[in-house]
Amino acid sequence: MQMSLYEDLVAAWVPAKHDWLRARPLGEEMVRSLGRQNMFSYCACMLKESVIFIFYLIAVIICLIFVADDLLFLHLGTSSEVLDHLSGASSELVGRRHLCSIPATTSSDIAASAVVLSSKIEPGVSVGEDSLIYDSFISSGIQIGSLSVVVGVNVPRDIGGMADDSFRFMLPDRHCLWEVPLVGCTERVIVYCGLHDNPKSSLSRDGTFCGKPWKKVLLDLGIQESDLWSSVGVQDNCLWNAKLFPILSYLEMLHLASWLMGLSDQNSRTLLPLWKSSRRVSLEELHRSIDFLKMCTGSSNHQADLAAGIAKACINYGMLGRNLSQLCQEILQKEASGVKICEDFLELCPKLEEQNSKILPKSRAYQVQVDLLRACGDETTACHLEHKVWAAVADETASAVRYGFRGRIKNIHVLNKAN
């Protein structure tokens, strides 16, 4: 038995479609179960809280749902719709930096409107207006245009042994770039397309790749239809089933990406044979071969490393203003070394308290140690120290009240004397 979520399920809520639906598989059951229910539309952009956590939650849900063996399709809207939401009427509600490491403004050019989530960006990187960077590591020499989407990209610091200033890669405006780990492959496949490319629009019906009509792409690159599709002239030849993306070394994939996007100055005599001789996959094949466990593990470790860096900076240079408990939960995603990282931070606490005893409230110093102890699994010591937290809070509150009360008495005395 099969049913269409777009036709059959929706028709169950539309009385005028019930007669048509009853003739479909499971139609009678759906009319009986759903026919009297009212359809309800809910717009997420009306939320009054920061939508940044919505996207973070969606990413987690994607990872969890994709692991399910029985899931065949999931739709969360297009990349263009995501960017429209981030830069639309509710853009002032969006937190544009979360769990990220970005360089100084004098060593990079990252637009204030760019959204950077769970990512590390090194010096020598440019990110354009209203772009979205998620779950990525971007090394020097990368330029990302405006209104672009970068997800799960991990550009090595030393690509092929090249010096930092000898490599450049540019993602044009309104493009998407992401990486996919495949089952049985060591390299992660680099994937890219135009923001407005419809993967299901056929070659004969205004289909595009990187914003250009397929016929122009083939002509400019010297590629034949038979290089991409096994059946030439078929109506459904499109980006979705085009054997386009090569599986090679990271540097070679980046060079071919520039070439396929029409940006490379290199002669096609060199890159075209390399592309033709490589093992290539389509988006359809990628969808069936993604190593979801590797993707989720890599994402968790990446977020743990970012959280550890933030926590370390908070302890070494800051005033412990961060939520250490939350950061520790991120760090503990790294099962092999998460606890050891928290133990190392715990050893720094006594020295920090000694150095900042005049300005750091004791209650805060104790609470940080409690959070780290719990992260290390030492609940007994954490509970014992927690009593000191509340005792310190009581002392600090009493001191503040006494100080304020004395000031008020003094002011009253001065006023009485003046009268």
Order of alpha helices (4+ residues) and beta strands (2+ residues): alpha-alpha-alpha-alpha-alpha-beta-beta-beta-beta-beta-beta-beta-beta-beta-beta-beta-beta-beta-beta-alpha-alpha-beta-alpha-alpha-beta-alpha-alpha-alpha-alpha-alpha-alpha
